[in-house]
Amino acid sequence: MGKLYVVPTPVGNLEDMTFRAVRILKEADLILAEDTRTSGILLKHFGIKNAMQSHHKFNEHQTVENVVIRMKAGETMALISDAGTPGISDPGFLIVRECVRNNIEVQCLPGATAFVPALVSSGLPDERFCFEGFLPQRKGRITRLTQLREEVRTMVFYESPYRLLKTLKQFMEYFGTERRVSVCREISKAHEENVRGTLSEVVEHFTNVEPRGEIVIVLAGKDEKEN
């Protein structure tokens, strides 16, 4: 019986790659990559020449059966996404579930995940938090925002720079203009930035400064004093 390794890759700086992650990728019989072109750059940087296969949300239902068969025959697979830990707002859950169902060992290496440094550096309470990832774009979005009005834990969201202002303005509508927020972008890259303040202050900032790069929003939960 083979094994599946879930391997985190850097969200920015390539120096965040662990020694163990490099070794596992070099030893794997096959590397399952969300985007082989993006991962090809990473693998080349670390001198990894192993076989690679595309595995993303549009084809994973078609490829997972064959991958499981190969692992049951003894092959070792390594799953990577474009950045961060597979399965966290990226493909990964389906293949892990099928491995568990087929008694194939799954090991997830500790490593990069964008929301952790964003949460810790936000200055907002982080002993308990709620990870929401990407909000629904259409159906279910208003329902989810309405439900989160009563959330007292710090909330963490992923967002694209193109939708950031729209999302922050919706947050003002549902959570109030004075709710504290931290917007962290380009984590571990040369132009990493944290913009902290009330929702109204952060909206004003990004109205004047065009947001760019990968973005994590960390939003304070409801205070007991709020109605």
C-alpha positions as CSV (number, residue, x, y, z in Angstrom):
1,M,0.0,0.0,0.0
2,G,1.3,3.4,-0.9
3,K,0.8,6.7,0.8
4,L,-0.4,10.3,0.2
5,Y,1.6,13.2,1.5
6,V,-0.1,16.6,1.6
7,V,2.7,19.1,1.1
8,P,2.4,22.8,1.9
9,T,4.3,25.2,-0.4
10,P,5.3,28.8,0.2
11,V,2.6,31.5,-0.1
12,G,5.3,34.0,-1.0
13,N,9.0,33.7,-0.1
14,L,10.5,30.5,-1.4
15,E,12.7,30.3,1.7
16,D,9.6,29.3,3.7
17,M,9.8,25.8,2.0
18,T,10.8,23.2,4.6
19,F,13.6,20.7,4.2
20,R,11.2,17.9,4.7
21,A,8.8,19.1,2.0
22,V,11.7,19.2,-0.5
23,R,12.7,15.7,0.4
24,I,9.2,14.3,0.2
25,L,8.7,15.9,-3.3
26,K,12.0,14.4,-4.5
27,E,11.0,10.9,-3.2
28,A,7.4,10.8,-4.4
29,D,6.5,8.6,-7.4
30,L,4.1,11.3,-8.6
31,I,3.4,14.9,-7.7
32,L,-0.2,16.0,-8.0
33,A,-0.2,19.8,-8.7
34,E,-3.0,22.3,-8.9
35,D,-1.3,24.1,-11.8
36,T,1.7,22.3,-13.3
37,R,3.1,25.5,-14.8
38,T,3.1,27.3,-11.4
39,S,4.5,24.3,-9.5
40,G,7.0,23.7,-12.2
41,I,8.7,27.0,-11.3
42,L,8.9,25.9,-7.6
43,L,10.2,22.4,-8.4
44,K,12.8,23.7,-10.7
45,H,14.0,26.1,-8.0
46,F,14.6,23.2,-5.7
47,G,16.0,20.8,-8.3
48,I,13.0,18.4,-8.1
49,K,12.5,16.5,-11.4
50,N,9.8,14.0,-10.4
51,A,6.8,13.2,-12.6
52,M,4.0,15.7,-12.2
53,Q,0.2,15.5,-13.0
54,S,-2.4,18.1,-13.0
55,H,-4.9,17.8,-10.1
56,H,-7.4,20.7,-9.7
57,K,-11.0,21.4,-8.9
58,F,-12.1,20.9,-12.6
59,N,-10.6,17.4,-13.0
60,E,-10.2,15.9,-9.6
61,H,-13.4,13.9,-9.8
62,Q,-12.1,12.3,-13.0
63,T,-8.5,11.6,-11.8
64,V,-8.9,10.6,-8.2
65,E,-10.0,7.0,-8.9
66,N,-6.9,6.2,-10.9
67,V,-4.6,8.0,-8.4
68,V,-6.1,5.8,-5.6
69,I,-5.6,2.7,-7.6
70,R,-2.0,3.6,-8.1
71,M,-1.5,4.2,-4.3
72,K,-3.2,0.9,-3.5
73,A,-0.6,-0.7,-5.8
74,G,2.2,0.8,-3.7
75,E,3.0,4.2,-5.2
76,T,3.6,7.3,-3.1
77,M,1.9,10.5,-4.1
78,A,2.5,14.1,-3.0
79,L,-0.3,16.7,-3.3
80,I,0.6,20.4,-3.7
81,S,-1.4,23.5,-4.5
82,D,-0.2,26.7,-6.1
83,A,0.5,28.1,-2.6
84,G,-0.1,27.2,1.0
85,T,-1.6,23.9,2.3
86,P,-3.8,21.9,-0.1
87,G,-7.4,21.5,1.1
88,I,-7.6,25.0,2.6
89,S,-9.6,26.9,0.0
90,D,-7.8,24.7,-2.6
91,P,-8.2,21.2,-4.0
92,G,-7.4,18.4,-1.6
93,F,-10.4,17.3,0.4
94,L,-11.7,14.9,-2.2
95,I,-8.5,12.9,-2.6
96,V,-7.8,12.8,1.1
97,R,-11.4,11.5,1.7
98,E,-10.9,8.8,-0.8
99,C,-7.6,7.7,0.7
100,V,-9.2,7.5,4.1
101,R,-12.1,5.4,2.7
102,N,-9.5,3.1,1.1
103,N,-7.3,2.8,4.2
104,I,-4.4,4.6,2.5
105,E,-2.2,6.4,4.9
106,V,-2.4,10.2,4.6
107,Q,0.3,12.5,6.1
108,C,-0.1,16.3,6.0
109,L,3.1,18.1,6.6
110,P,3.0,21.3,8.7
111,G,3.8,24.4,6.8
112,A,2.5,27.5,5.1
113,T,-1.1,28.6,5.3
114,A,-1.9,32.3,4.6
115,F,-4.5,32.9,7.2
116,V,-2.3,32.0,10.2
117,P,0.3,34.8,9.9
118,A,-2.5,37.2,8.9
119,L,-4.5,36.3,12.0
120,V,-1.5,36.4,14.4
121,S,-0.3,39.8,13.1
122,S,-3.7,41.4,13.1
123,G,-3.7,42.4,16.7
124,L,-7.2,40.9,17.1
125,P,-8.1,38.1,19.5
126,D,-6.7,34.8,18.1
127,E,-7.2,32.3,20.8
128,R,-10.6,31.4,19.2
129,F,-11.4,32.2,15.6
130,C,-13.7,31.3,12.7
131,F,-12.2,30.6,9.3
132,E,-14.7,31.4,6.5
133,G,-12.4,31.3,3.4
134,F,-14.0,32.8,0.3
135,L,-17.6,34.0,0.8
136,P,-20.1,32.8,-1.8
137,Q,-20.1,35.3,-4.7
138,R,-23.9,35.1,-5.4
139,K,-26.2,32.5,-4.0
140,G,-25.9,32.3,-0.2
141,R,-23.7,35.3,0.3
142,I,-26.3,37.5,2.1
143,T,-27.5,34.5,4.1
144,R,-23.9,33.9,5.3
145,L,-23.3,37.5,6.2
146,T,-26.5,37.7,8.1
147,Q,-25.6,34.6,10.1
148,L,-22.1,36.0,10.9
149,R,-23.6,39.2,12.4
150,E,-23.8,37.3,15.8
151,E,-20.4,35.7,15.5
152,V,-18.3,36.7,18.6
153,R,-15.1,35.0,17.4
154,T,-12.5,36.7,15.2
155,M,-13.4,35.9,11.5
156,V,-11.0,35.2,8.7
157,F,-11.8,35.6,5.0
158,Y,-9.9,35.2,1.8
159,E,-10.6,37.8,-1.0
160,S,-9.3,38.9,-4.3
161,P,-8.0,42.5,-4.8
162,Y,-10.8,43.1,-7.4
163,R,-13.6,42.3,-4.9
164,L,-11.9,43.7,-1.7
165,L,-13.7,47.1,-1.6
166,K,-17.1,45.6,-2.4
167,T,-16.6,43.0,0.4
168,L,-15.4,45.6,3.0
169,K,-18.4,47.9,2.2
170,Q,-20.7,44.9,2.7
171,F,-19.0,44.3,6.0
172,M,-19.8,47.9,7.0
173,E,-23.4,47.3,6.2
174,Y,-23.7,44.1,8.2
175,F,-21.2,44.6,11.0
176,G,-21.0,48.4,11.4
177,T,-18.5,51.0,10.3
178,E,-16.6,50.9,13.6
179,R,-15.9,47.1,13.6
180,R,-12.1,46.5,13.8
181,V,-10.5,44.8,10.8
182,S,-7.0,44.0,9.5
183,V,-6.3,43.5,5.8
184,C,-3.1,41.6,5.1
185,R,-1.8,41.3,1.6
186,E,1.2,39.7,-0.1
187,I,2.1,37.6,2.9
188,S,5.8,36.8,3.1
189,K,6.5,38.7,-0.1
190,A,8.6,41.8,-0.6
191,H,5.6,44.1,-0.5
192,E,3.8,42.5,2.5
193,E,1.4,45.0,4.1
194,N,-1.1,45.0,7.0
195,V,-3.8,47.7,7.0
196,R,-5.5,47.9,10.4
197,G,-8.3,50.1,11.7
198,T,-12.1,50.3,11.7
199,L,-14.0,49.2,8.6
200,S,-14.6,52.8,7.6
201,E,-10.9,53.7,7.9
202,V,-9.7,50.6,5.9
203,V,-12.3,51.3,3.2
204,E,-11.1,54.8,2.9
205,H,-7.5,53.6,2.6
206,F,-8.2,51.1,-0.2
207,T,-10.5,53.7,-2.0
208,N,-7.3,55.8,-2.3
209,V,-4.8,53.0,-2.7
210,E,-5.6,50.3,-5.3
211,P,-5.4,46.9,-3.6
212,R,-3.1,44.3,-5.1
213,G,-2.0,40.8,-4.5
214,E,-3.3,37.9,-2.4
215,I,-5.5,39.2,0.5
216,V,-6.6,37.9,3.9
217,I,-9.2,39.8,5.8
218,V,-9.3,39.4,9.6
219,L,-12.5,40.8,11.2
220,A,-13.2,41.3,14.8
221,G,-16.2,39.4,16.2
222,K,-19.3,41.0,17.8
223,D,-18.6,42.8,21.0
224,E,-20.9,42.0,24.0
225,K,-21.7,45.7,24.1
226,E,-23.1,45.7,20.6
227,N,-26.9,45.5,20.2
